[in-house]
Each structure stands twice: as structure tokens, then as C-alpha cells.
Amino acid sequence: MTSGPPDEVRLLPWTEADGKPCYLIGDGTGYLSRIADDTELAQLDTATELLGHATRILVARAWTAGEIHLLALQLTESLHDVRRIAESRGARLLTRAQDDSAAL
């Protein structure tokens, strides 16, 4: 009898309404995992767009205080998203590495 991949705990790329983290337990192949993957991709795309926008604004040296404030807010939100993605992926890599070394 063969078993599938072990279930793992995944930090999802969104939080509850009160800011608490959301987790998913599974093998990473289900519907919610695909939604999480798509959400992560969208968040990373947004971060890339914001970096380009920030670069253009800063290079032009022609900005208002309001533009810089809005940009700082958007970059901060995006950085939170990217950090959560990195934590989630890093934890899953660590779990897989531990599973691989235990199997040896």
C-alpha cells in the first residue's frame, strides 16, 4: 500500500478579519491550495508593479507629499504580503527537507 504525500501546514496569503493568520492543512493539491497559489502570484505581481512605480517616482524627483505617503502605505502593505509568502514557502521547504532527511 502506498501513501500520498504527508499533510503539511501552510500559512495562507491572507489573514482573518482581525489580522490573525490563516492556515491550511493538506497535501498542497486541493482547490484552496490553488486559490492560495493564485493569490500569492497576484500579490507578487503587485509588489513588482509597486517597485517599478516607486522607482519612476523617486528617479523623477518630482513628487508630492501625498504621493510619497500613498506609495509608502502601498509598499508597506505589499511588503507584509511578500513577507507572509516567504514565511509560508520557507516553512514548507523546511518541512520537506526534514521529511526527506527522516526518510534516509
Biopython code that builds the backbone (N, CA, C, O; Angstrom):
import numpy as np
from Bio.PDB.StructureBuilder import StructureBuilder

atoms = [
    (1, "MET", "N", (0.852, -1.178, 0.000)),
    (1, "MET", "CA", (0.000, 0.000, 0.000)),
    (1, "MET", "C", (0.891, 1.232, 0.000)),
    (1, "MET", "O", (1.792, 1.351, 0.830)),
    (2, "THR", "N", (0.641, 2.150, -0.928)),
    (2, "THR", "CA", (1.402, 3.392, -0.966)),
    (2, "THR", "C", (0.555, 4.508, -0.419)),
    (2, "THR", "O", (-0.667, 4.529, -0.563)),
    (3, "SER", "N", (1.234, 5.426, 0.206)),
    (3, "SER", "CA", (0.506, 6.580, 0.732)),
    (3, "SER", "C", (0.919, 7.813, -0.047)),
    (3, "SER", "O", (2.007, 7.867, -0.620)),
    (4, "GLY", "N", (0.045, 8.793, -0.061)),
    (4, "GLY", "CA", (0.333, 10.041, -0.744)),
    (4, "GLY", "C", (1.278, 10.885, 0.077)),
    (4, "GLY", "O", (1.741, 10.461, 1.136)),
    (5, "PRO", "N", (1.567, 12.076, -0.406)),
    (5, "PRO", "CA", (2.454, 12.956, 0.330)),
    (5, "PRO", "C", (1.845, 13.290, 1.693)),
    (5, "PRO", "O", (0.624, 13.352, 1.829)),
    (6, "PRO", "N", (2.682, 13.503, 2.687)),
    (6, "PRO", "CA", (2.141, 13.810, 4.003)),
    (6, "PRO", "C", (1.460, 15.177, 4.004)),
    (6, "PRO", "O", (1.829, 16.074, 3.246)),
    (7, "ASP", "N", (0.471, 15.310, 4.862)),
    (7, "ASP", "CA", (-0.180, 16.604, 5.000)),
    (7, "ASP", "C", (0.806, 17.590, 5.624)),
    (7, "ASP", "O", (1.616, 17.228, 6.477)),
    (8, "GLU", "N", (0.721, 18.819, 5.188)),
    (8, "GLU", "CA", (1.572, 19.863, 5.741)),
    (8, "GLU", "C", (0.702, 21.052, 6.104)),
    (8, "GLU", "O", (-0.403, 21.219, 5.588)),
    (9, "VAL", "N", (1.215, 21.862, 6.989)),
    (9, "VAL", "CA", (0.516, 23.072, 7.401)),
    (9, "VAL", "C", (1.062, 24.220, 6.561)),
    (9, "VAL", "O", (2.272, 24.439, 6.496)),
    (10, "ARG", "N", (0.161, 24.939, 5.925)),
    (10, "ARG", "CA", (0.559, 26.045, 5.058)),
    (10, "ARG", "C", (-0.012, 27.340, 5.600)),
    (10, "ARG", "O", (-1.211, 27.438, 5.862)),
    (11, "LEU", "N", (0.848, 28.333, 5.768)),
    (11, "LEU", "CA", (0.401, 29.680, 6.099)),
    (11, "LEU", "C", (-0.190, 30.276, 4.832)),
    (11, "LEU", "O", (0.487, 30.371, 3.808)),
    (12, "LEU", "N", (-1.447, 30.677, 4.899)),
    (12, "LEU", "CA", (-2.127, 31.202, 3.715)),
    (12, "LEU", "C", (-1.780, 32.670, 3.495)),
    (12, "LEU", "O", (-1.404, 33.366, 4.439)),
    (13, "PRO", "N", (-1.903, 33.146, 2.260)),
    (13, "PRO", "CA", (-1.505, 34.519, 1.941)),
    (13, "PRO", "C", (-2.558, 35.571, 2.301)),
    (13, "PRO", "O", (-2.584, 36.648, 1.705)),
    (14, "TRP", "N", (-3.411, 35.270, 3.257)),
    (14, "TRP", "CA", (-4.382, 36.240, 3.755)),
    (14, "TRP", "C", (-4.571, 35.989, 5.239)),
    (14, "TRP", "O", (-4.134, 34.970, 5.774)),
    (15, "THR", "N", (-5.223, 36.926, 5.889)),
    (15, "THR", "CA", (-5.474, 36.815, 7.320)),
    (15, "THR", "C", (-6.971, 36.856, 7.583)),
    (15, "THR", "O", (-7.775, 37.161, 6.703)),
    (16, "GLU", "N", (-7.316, 36.538, 8.828)),
    (16, "GLU", "CA", (-8.704, 36.696, 9.249)),
    (16, "GLU", "C", (-8.999, 38.185, 9.365)),
    (16, "GLU", "O", (-8.090, 39.008, 9.264)),
    (17, "ALA", "N", (-10.248, 38.532, 9.575)),
    (17, "ALA", "CA", (-10.652, 39.938, 9.663)),
    (17, "ALA", "C", (-9.905, 40.671, 10.774)),
    (17, "ALA", "O", (-9.639, 41.869, 10.667)),
    (18, "ASP", "N", (-9.566, 39.944, 11.846)),
    (18, "ASP", "CA", (-8.875, 40.590, 12.968)),
    (18, "ASP", "C", (-7.353, 40.541, 12.826)),
    (18, "ASP", "O", (-6.634, 40.908, 13.755)),
    (19, "GLY", "N", (-6.859, 40.092, 11.679)),
    (19, "GLY", "CA", (-5.424, 40.073, 11.424)),
    (19, "GLY", "C", (-4.719, 38.784, 11.802)),
    (19, "GLY", "O", (-3.514, 38.654, 11.582)),
    (20, "LYS", "N", (-5.447, 37.826, 12.369)),
    (20, "LYS", "CA", (-4.826, 36.553, 12.738)),
    (20, "LYS", "C", (-4.513, 35.752, 11.481)),
    (20, "LYS", "O", (-5.263, 35.802, 10.506)),
    (21, "PRO", "N", (-3.396, 35.004, 11.504)),
    (21, "PRO", "CA", (-3.034, 34.214, 10.319)),
    (21, "PRO", "C", (-4.009, 33.075, 10.073)),
    (21, "PRO", "O", (-4.643, 32.565, 10.997)),
    (22, "CYS", "N", (-4.113, 32.693, 8.824)),
    (22, "CYS", "CA", (-4.933, 31.549, 8.410)),
    (22, "CYS", "C", (-3.998, 30.442, 7.933)),
    (22, "CYS", "O", (-2.976, 30.703, 7.298)),
    (23, "TYR", "N", (-4.365, 29.204, 8.250)),
    (23, "TYR", "CA", (-3.550, 28.053, 7.878)),
    (23, "TYR", "C", (-4.410, 27.033, 7.146)),
    (23, "TYR", "O", (-5.628, 26.979, 7.318)),
    (24, "LEU", "N", (-3.748, 26.230, 6.331)),
    (24, "LEU", "CA", (-4.393, 25.146, 5.609)),
    (24, "LEU", "C", (-3.590, 23.881, 5.851)),
    (24, "LEU", "O", (-2.364, 23.881, 5.737)),
    (25, "ILE", "N", (-4.282, 22.809, 6.185)),
    (25, "ILE", "CA", (-3.635, 21.515, 6.341)),
    (25, "ILE", "C", (-4.043, 20.660, 5.148)),
    (25, "ILE", "O", (-5.233, 20.481, 4.885)),
    (26, "GLY", "N", (-3.071, 20.139, 4.437)),
    (26, "GLY", "CA", (-3.361, 19.300, 3.277)),
    (26, "GLY", "C", (-2.096, 18.923, 2.548)),
    (26, "GLY", "O", (-0.987, 19.181, 3.016)),
    (27, "ASP", "N", (-2.275, 18.314, 1.407)),
    (27, "ASP", "CA", (-1.119, 17.865, 0.628)),
    (27, "ASP", "C", (-0.696, 18.882, -0.431)),
    (27, "ASP", "O", (0.225, 18.624, -1.205)),
    (28, "GLY", "N", (-1.363, 20.034, -0.469)),
    (28, "GLY", "CA", (-0.979, 21.093, -1.395)),
    (28, "GLY", "C", (-1.555, 20.974, -2.784)),
    (28, "GLY", "O", (-1.135, 21.693, -3.690)),
    (29, "THR", "N", (-2.530, 20.062, -2.978)),
    (29, "THR", "CA", (-3.060, 19.859, -4.325)),
    (29, "THR", "C", (-4.528, 20.233, -4.456)),
    (29, "THR", "O", (-5.089, 20.125, -5.546)),
    (30, "GLY", "N", (-5.158, 20.665, -3.385)),
    (30, "GLY", "CA", (-6.588, 20.914, -3.412)),
    (30, "GLY", "C", (-6.974, 22.281, -3.942)),
    (30, "GLY", "O", (-6.129, 23.101, -4.300)),
    (31, "TYR", "N", (-8.271, 22.496, -3.978)),
    (31, "TYR", "CA", (-8.851, 23.735, -4.502)),
    (31, "TYR", "C", (-8.341, 24.951, -3.732)),
    (31, "TYR", "O", (-7.931, 25.937, -4.345)),
    (32, "LEU", "N", (-8.360, 24.897, -2.409)),
    (32, "LEU", "CA", (-7.925, 26.037, -1.612)),
    (32, "LEU", "C", (-6.429, 26.297, -1.793)),
    (32, "LEU", "O", (-5.993, 27.448, -1.761)),
    (33, "SER", "N", (-5.653, 25.250, -1.980)),
    (33, "SER", "CA", (-4.221, 25.431, -2.255)),
    (33, "SER", "C", (-4.015, 26.179, -3.569)),
    (33, "SER", "O", (-3.139, 27.040, -3.663)),
    (34, "ARG", "N", (-4.815, 25.856, -4.580)),
    (34, "ARG", "CA", (-4.699, 26.549, -5.870)),
    (34, "ARG", "C", (-5.115, 28.012, -5.743)),
    (34, "ARG", "O", (-4.508, 28.880, -6.369)),
    (35, "ILE", "N", (-6.139, 28.295, -4.945)),
    (35, "ILE", "CA", (-6.534, 29.687, -4.710)),
    (35, "ILE", "C", (-5.408, 30.435, -3.998)),
    (35, "ILE", "O", (-5.105, 31.580, -4.333)),
    (36, "ALA", "N", (-4.793, 29.780, -3.017)),
    (36, "ALA", "CA", (-3.673, 30.401, -2.304)),
    (36, "ALA", "C", (-2.508, 30.664, -3.252)),
    (36, "ALA", "O", (-1.888, 31.726, -3.186)),
    (37, "ASP", "N", (-2.202, 29.712, -4.131)),
    (37, "ASP", "CA", (-1.135, 29.901, -5.121)),
    (37, "ASP", "C", (-1.431, 31.097, -6.019)),
    (37, "ASP", "O", (-0.554, 31.922, -6.274)),
    (38, "ASP", "N", (-2.665, 31.187, -6.496)),
    (38, "ASP", "CA", (-3.065, 32.302, -7.366)),
    (38, "ASP", "C", (-2.986, 33.631, -6.624)),
    (38, "ASP", "O", (-2.565, 34.641, -7.188)),
    (39, "THR", "N", (-3.392, 33.626, -5.362)),
    (39, "THR", "CA", (-3.343, 34.849, -4.553)),
    (39, "THR", "C", (-1.900, 35.285, -4.344)),
    (39, "THR", "O", (-1.583, 36.469, -4.455)),
    (40, "GLU", "N", (-1.027, 34.330, -4.040)),
    (40, "GLU", "CA", (0.395, 34.659, -3.880)),
    (40, "GLU", "C", (0.962, 35.260, -5.163)),
    (40, "GLU", "O", (1.694, 36.248, -5.122)),
    (41, "LEU", "N", (0.623, 34.665, -6.287)),
    (41, "LEU", "CA", (1.110, 35.172, -7.567)),
    (41, "LEU", "C", (0.635, 36.613, -7.799)),
    (41, "LEU", "O", (1.412, 37.461, -8.238)),
    (42, "ALA", "N", (-0.630, 36.883, -7.507)),
    (42, "ALA", "CA", (-1.161, 38.237, -7.661)),
    (42, "ALA", "C", (-0.458, 39.216, -6.717)),
    (42, "ALA", "O", (-0.157, 40.346, -7.100)),
    (43, "GLN", "N", (-0.199, 38.778, -5.488)),
    (43, "GLN", "CA", (0.491, 39.649, -4.531)),
    (43, "GLN", "C", (1.917, 39.941, -4.982)),
    (43, "GLN", "O", (2.388, 41.070, -4.843)),
    (44, "LEU", "N", (2.603, 38.953, -5.513)),
    (44, "LEU", "CA", (3.965, 39.173, -6.003)),
    (44, "LEU", "C", (3.964, 40.071, -7.238)),
    (44, "LEU", "O", (4.862, 40.897, -7.401)),
    (45, "ASP", "N", (2.969, 39.919, -8.105)),
    (45, "ASP", "CA", (2.834, 40.807, -9.269)),
    (45, "ASP", "C", (2.607, 42.247, -8.828)),
    (45, "ASP", "O", (3.185, 43.174, -9.396)),
    (46, "THR", "N", (1.771, 42.432, -7.820)),
    (46, "THR", "CA", (1.510, 43.770, -7.287)),
    (46, "THR", "C", (2.790, 44.381, -6.728)),
    (46, "THR", "O", (3.065, 45.561, -6.944)),
    (47, "ALA", "N", (3.575, 43.573, -6.004)),
    (47, "ALA", "CA", (4.843, 44.066, -5.456)),
    (47, "ALA", "C", (5.773, 44.524, -6.570)),
    (47, "ALA", "O", (6.426, 45.560, -6.448)),
    (48, "THR", "N", (5.836, 43.764, -7.647)),
    (48, "THR", "CA", (6.682, 44.121, -8.786)),
    (48, "THR", "C", (6.226, 45.440, -9.403)),
    (48, "THR", "O", (7.047, 46.303, -9.713)),
    (49, "GLU", "N", (4.922, 45.592, -9.578)),
    (49, "GLU", "CA", (4.383, 46.838, -10.135)),
    (49, "GLU", "C", (4.683, 48.027, -9.226)),
    (49, "GLU", "O", (5.063, 49.095, -9.707)),
    (50, "LEU", "N", (4.516, 47.848, -7.918)),
    (50, "LEU", "CA", (4.788, 48.931, -6.975)),
    (50, "LEU", "C", (6.255, 49.328, -6.971)),
    (50, "LEU", "O", (6.577, 50.511, -6.863)),
    (51, "LEU", "N", (7.146, 48.352, -7.087)),
    (51, "LEU", "CA", (8.573, 48.673, -7.147)),
    (51, "LEU", "C", (8.894, 49.507, -8.389)),
    (51, "LEU", "O", (9.675, 50.457, -8.323)),
    (52, "GLY", "N", (8.296, 49.150, -9.500)),
    (52, "GLY", "CA", (8.501, 49.930, -10.718)),
    (52, "GLY", "C", (7.968, 51.345, -10.569)),
    (52, "GLY", "O", (8.610, 52.308, -10.988)),
    (53, "HIS", "N", (6.797, 51.461, -9.972)),
    (53, "HIS", "CA", (6.190, 52.778, -9.748)),
    (53, "HIS", "C", (7.057, 53.605, -8.802)),
    (53, "HIS", "O", (7.292, 54.789, -9.045)),
    (54, "ALA", "N", (7.527, 52.986, -7.735)),
    (54, "ALA", "CA", (8.375, 53.690, -6.771)),
    (54, "ALA", "C", (9.656, 54.170, -7.431)),
    (54, "ALA", "O", (10.101, 55.292, -7.193)),
    (55, "THR", "N", (10.239, 53.333, -8.249)),
    (55, "THR", "CA", (11.475, 53.707, -8.938)),
    (55, "THR", "C", (11.249, 54.911, -9.843)),
    (55, "THR", "O", (12.047, 55.848, -9.853)),
    (56, "ARG", "N", (10.150, 54.880, -10.606)),
    (56, "ARG", "CA", (9.856, 56.009, -11.507)),
    (56, "ARG", "C", (9.650, 57.304, -10.724)),
    (56, "ARG", "O", (10.158, 58.356, -11.113)),
    (57, "ILE", "N", (8.912, 57.227, -9.631)),
    (57, "ILE", "CA", (8.647, 58.430, -8.831)),
    (57, "ILE", "C", (9.937, 58.971, -8.225)),
    (57, "ILE", "O", (10.187, 60.176, -8.270)),
    (58, "LEU", "N", (10.754, 58.093, -7.662)),
    (58, "LEU", "CA", (11.973, 58.537, -6.998)),
    (58, "LEU", "C", (13.016, 59.049, -7.981)),
    (58, "LEU", "O", (13.729, 60.006, -7.681)),
    (59, "VAL", "N", (13.114, 58.425, -9.147)),
    (59, "VAL", "CA", (14.072, 58.880, -10.153)),
    (59, "VAL", "C", (13.663, 60.247, -10.696)),
    (59, "VAL", "O", (14.521, 61.097, -10.937)),
    (60, "ALA", "N", (12.378, 60.464, -10.889)),
    (60, "ALA", "CA", (11.890, 61.732, -11.439)),
    (60, "ALA", "C", (12.100, 62.896, -10.473)),
    (60, "ALA", "O", (12.175, 64.051, -10.893)),
    (61, "ARG", "N", (12.194, 62.591, -9.190)),
    (61, "ARG", "CA", (12.371, 63.619, -8.147)),
    (61, "ARG", "C", (11.306, 64.701, -8.234)),
    (61, "ARG", "O", (11.555, 65.864, -7.917)),
    (62, "ALA", "N", (10.133, 64.308, -8.662)),
    (62, "ALA", "CA", (9.025, 65.254, -8.756)),
    (62, "ALA", "C", (7.803, 64.598, -8.147)),
    (62, "ALA", "O", (7.005, 64.001, -8.870)),
    (63, "TRP", "N", (7.637, 64.691, -6.856)),
    (63, "TRP", "CA", (6.534, 64.048, -6.171)),
    (63, "TRP", "C", (5.967, 64.992, -5.131)),
    (63, "TRP", "O", (6.631, 65.919, -4.669)),
    (64, "THR", "N", (4.742, 64.733, -4.784)),
    (64, "THR", "CA", (4.122, 65.486, -3.699)),
    (64, "THR", "C", (4.203, 64.643, -2.420)),
    (64, "THR", "O", (4.448, 63.438, -2.458)),
    (65, "ALA", "N", (3.993, 65.309, -1.312)),
    (65, "ALA", "CA", (4.000, 64.583, -0.031)),
    (65, "ALA", "C", (2.907, 63.515, -0.021)),
    (65, "ALA", "O", (3.095, 62.435, 0.538)),
    (66, "GLY", "N", (1.775, 63.818, -0.635)),
    (66, "GLY", "CA", (0.672, 62.859, -0.693)),
    (66, "GLY", "C", (1.031, 61.628, -1.512)),
    (66, "GLY", "O", (0.677, 60.508, -1.143)),
    (67, "GLU", "N", (1.740, 61.833, -2.633)),
    (67, "GLU", "CA", (2.158, 60.702, -3.457)),
    (67, "GLU", "C", (3.133, 59.796, -2.700)),
    (67, "GLU", "O", (3.020, 58.571, -2.746)),
    (68, "ILE", "N", (4.074, 60.405, -2.017)),
    (68, "ILE", "CA", (5.050, 59.615, -1.248)),
    (68, "ILE", "C", (4.356, 58.881, -0.112)),
    (68, "ILE", "O", (4.678, 57.725, 0.161)),
    (69, "HIS", "N", (3.416, 59.528, 0.550)),
    (69, "HIS", "CA", (2.681, 58.882, 1.645)),
    (69, "HIS", "C", (1.892, 57.677, 1.126)),
    (69, "HIS", "O", (1.950, 56.597, 1.713)),
    (70, "LEU", "N", (1.161, 57.861, 0.038)),
    (70, "LEU", "CA", (0.391, 56.758, -0.547)),
    (70, "LEU", "C", (1.311, 55.622, -0.989)),
    (70, "LEU", "O", (1.019, 54.451, -0.747)),
    (71, "LEU", "N", (2.410, 55.968, -1.628)),
    (71, "LEU", "CA", (3.365, 54.960, -2.057)),
    (71, "LEU", "C", (3.922, 54.189, -0.857)),
    (71, "LEU", "O", (4.052, 52.966, -0.913)),
    (72, "ALA", "N", (4.244, 54.888, 0.208)),
    (72, "ALA", "CA", (4.763, 54.223, 1.408)),
    (72, "ALA", "C", (3.723, 53.268, 1.994)),
    (72, "ALA", "O", (4.069, 52.166, 2.421)),
    (73, "LEU", "N", (2.462, 53.675, 2.017)),
    (73, "LEU", "CA", (1.399, 52.795, 2.514)),
    (73, "LEU", "C", (1.275, 51.544, 1.646)),
    (73, "LEU", "O", (1.187, 50.428, 2.159)),
    (74, "GLN", "N", (1.269, 51.740, 0.328)),
    (74, "GLN", "CA", (1.130, 50.608, -0.586)),
    (74, "GLN", "C", (2.332, 49.669, -0.521)),
    (74, "GLN", "O", (2.173, 48.449, -0.550)),
    (75, "LEU", "N", (3.531, 50.240, -0.433)),
    (75, "LEU", "CA", (4.728, 49.409, -0.331)),
    (75, "LEU", "C", (4.751, 48.634, 0.984)),
    (75, "LEU", "O", (5.174, 47.479, 1.018)),
    (76, "THR", "N", (4.299, 49.265, 2.060)),
    (76, "THR", "CA", (4.252, 48.593, 3.362)),
    (76, "THR", "C", (3.292, 47.415, 3.324)),
    (76, "THR", "O", (3.619, 46.331, 3.806)),
    (77, "GLU", "N", (2.112, 47.619, 2.757)),
    (77, "GLU", "CA", (1.137, 46.529, 2.635)),
    (77, "GLU", "C", (1.699, 45.400, 1.773)),
    (77, "GLU", "O", (1.554, 44.224, 2.105)),
    (78, "SER", "N", (2.329, 45.762, 0.684)),
    (78, "SER", "CA", (2.899, 44.758, -0.210)),
    (78, "SER", "C", (4.035, 44.004, 0.465)),
    (78, "SER", "O", (4.173, 42.794, 0.284)),
    (79, "LEU", "N", (4.843, 44.708, 1.238)),
    (79, "LEU", "CA", (5.947, 44.056, 1.936)),
    (79, "LEU", "C", (5.424, 43.053, 2.962)),
    (79, "LEU", "O", (6.011, 41.986, 3.140)),
    (80, "HIS", "N", (4.328, 43.388, 3.635)),
    (80, "HIS", "CA", (3.694, 42.424, 4.552)),
    (80, "HIS", "C", (3.276, 41.158, 3.791)),
    (80, "HIS", "O", (3.505, 40.041, 4.255)),
    (81, "ASP", "N", (2.665, 41.349, 2.625)),
    (81, "ASP", "CA", (2.227, 40.201, 1.811)),
    (81, "ASP", "C", (3.417, 39.341, 1.390)),
    (81, "ASP", "O", (3.380, 38.117, 1.515)),
    (82, "VAL", "N", (4.465, 39.982, 0.893)),
    (82, "VAL", "CA", (5.631, 39.249, 0.411)),
    (82, "VAL", "C", (6.319, 38.521, 1.567)),
    (82, "VAL", "O", (6.799, 37.399, 1.401)),
    (83, "ARG", "N", (6.365, 39.158, 2.726)),
    (83, "ARG", "CA", (6.969, 38.512, 3.901)),
    (83, "ARG", "C", (6.169, 37.261, 4.291)),
    (83, "ARG", "O", (6.753, 36.225, 4.609)),
    (84, "ARG", "N", (4.833, 37.359, 4.267)),
    (84, "ARG", "CA", (3.999, 36.206, 4.602)),
    (84, "ARG", "C", (4.228, 35.071, 3.603)),
    (84, "ARG", "O", (4.296, 33.905, 3.993)),
    (85, "ILE", "N", (4.347, 35.407, 2.320)),
    (85, "ILE", "CA", (4.621, 34.399, 1.295)),
    (85, "ILE", "C", (5.972, 33.736, 1.569)),
    (85, "ILE", "O", (6.090, 32.513, 1.497)),
    (86, "ALA", "N", (6.981, 34.537, 1.880)),
    (86, "ALA", "CA", (8.308, 33.981, 2.155)),
    (86, "ALA", "C", (8.283, 33.072, 3.380)),
    (86, "ALA", "O", (8.902, 32.008, 3.369)),
    (87, "GLU", "N", (7.583, 33.471, 4.423)),
    (87, "GLU", "CA", (7.471, 32.637, 5.620)),
    (87, "GLU", "C", (6.771, 31.322, 5.295)),
    (87, "GLU", "O", (7.200, 30.258, 5.742)),
    (88, "SER", "N", (5.704, 31.395, 4.525)),
    (88, "SER", "CA", (4.947, 30.205, 4.167)),
    (88, "SER", "C", (5.800, 29.245, 3.344)),
    (88, "SER", "O", (5.860, 28.050, 3.632)),
    (89, "ARG", "N", (6.450, 29.774, 2.328)),
    (89, "ARG", "CA", (7.261, 28.913, 1.464)),
    (89, "ARG", "C", (8.477, 28.373, 2.206)),
    (89, "ARG", "O", (8.850, 27.213, 2.026)),
    (90, "GLY", "N", (9.092, 29.200, 3.033)),
    (90, "GLY", "CA", (10.243, 28.751, 3.803)),
    (90, "GLY", "C", (9.884, 27.638, 4.769)),
    (90, "GLY", "O", (10.635, 26.675, 4.920)),
    (91, "ALA", "N", (8.732, 27.767, 5.425)),
    (91, "ALA", "CA", (8.291, 26.730, 6.360)),
    (91, "ALA", "C", (8.024, 25.425, 5.624)),
    (91, "ALA", "O", (8.344, 24.348, 6.127)),
    (92, "ARG", "N", (7.440, 25.519, 4.438)),
    (92, "ARG", "CA", (7.166, 24.298, 3.670)),
    (92, "ARG", "C", (8.450, 23.649, 3.171)),
    (92, "ARG", "O", (8.550, 22.423, 3.131)),
    (93, "LEU", "N", (9.433, 24.463, 2.790)),
    (93, "LEU", "CA", (10.723, 23.906, 2.370)),
    (93, "LEU", "C", (11.411, 23.203, 3.539)),
    (93, "LEU", "O", (11.981, 22.124, 3.376)),
    (94, "LEU", "N", (11.353, 23.820, 4.710)),
    (94, "LEU", "CA", (11.961, 23.227, 5.894)),
    (94, "LEU", "C", (11.292, 21.902, 6.245)),
    (94, "LEU", "O", (11.965, 20.927, 6.578)),
    (95, "THR", "N", (9.959, 21.874, 6.168)),
    (95, "THR", "CA", (9.220, 20.643, 6.460)),
    (95, "THR", "C", (9.603, 19.541, 5.484)),
    (95, "THR", "O", (9.810, 18.395, 5.884)),
    (96, "ARG", "N", (9.696, 19.883, 4.215)),
    (96, "ARG", "CA", (10.066, 18.884, 3.199)),
    (96, "ARG", "C", (11.491, 18.386, 3.407)),
    (96, "ARG", "O", (11.760, 17.195, 3.250)),
    (97, "ALA", "N", (12.411, 19.290, 3.760)),
    (97, "ALA", "CA", (13.791, 18.888, 3.996)),
    (97, "ALA", "C", (13.870, 17.950, 5.202)),
    (97, "ALA", "O", (14.626, 16.978, 5.193)),
    (98, "GLN", "N", (13.090, 18.247, 6.229)),
    (98, "GLN", "CA", (13.080, 17.369, 7.404)),
    (98, "GLN", "C", (12.473, 16.015, 7.058)),
    (98, "GLN", "O", (12.967, 14.983, 7.513)),
    (99, "ASP", "N", (11.408, 16.008, 6.258)),
    (99, "ASP", "CA", (10.804, 14.746, 5.830)),
    (99, "ASP", "C", (11.782, 13.923, 4.995)),
    (99, "ASP", "O", (11.868, 12.704, 5.149)),
    (100, "ASP", "N", (12.521, 14.601, 4.106)),
    (100, "ASP", "CA", (13.487, 13.917, 3.256)),
    (100, "ASP", "C", (14.616, 13.310, 4.092)),
    (100, "ASP", "O", (15.026, 12.178, 3.834)),
    (101, "SER", "N", (15.117, 14.031, 5.076)),
    (101, "SER", "CA", (16.214, 13.507, 5.879)),
    (101, "SER", "C", (15.725, 12.401, 6.808)),
    (101, "SER", "O", (16.493, 11.498, 7.139)),
    (102, "ALA", "N", (14.473, 12.451, 7.232)),
    (102, "ALA", "CA", (13.930, 11.382, 8.062)),
    (102, "ALA", "C", (13.739, 10.098, 7.256)),
    (102, "ALA", "O", (13.808, 8.996, 7.800)),
    (103, "ALA", "N", (13.499, 10.254, 5.960)),
    (103, "ALA", "CA", (13.282, 9.095, 5.097)),
    (103, "ALA", "C", (14.590, 8.369, 4.778)),
    (103, "ALA", "O", (14.586, 7.208, 4.369)),
    (104, "LEU", "N", (15.712, 9.076, 4.972)),
    (104, "LEU", "CA", (17.006, 8.446, 4.655)),
    (104, "LEU", "C", (17.334, 7.481, 5.716)),
    (104, "LEU", "O", (18.379, 6.832, 5.658)),
]
sb = StructureBuilder()
sb.init_structure("model")
sb.init_model(0)
sb.init_chain("A")
sb.init_seg("    ")
for serial, (resi, resn, name, xyz) in enumerate(atoms, 1):
    if name == "N":
        sb.init_residue(resn, " ", resi, " ")
    sb.init_atom(name, np.array(xyz, "f"), 0.0, 1.0, " ", f" {name:<3s}", serial, name[0])
structure = sb.get_structure()
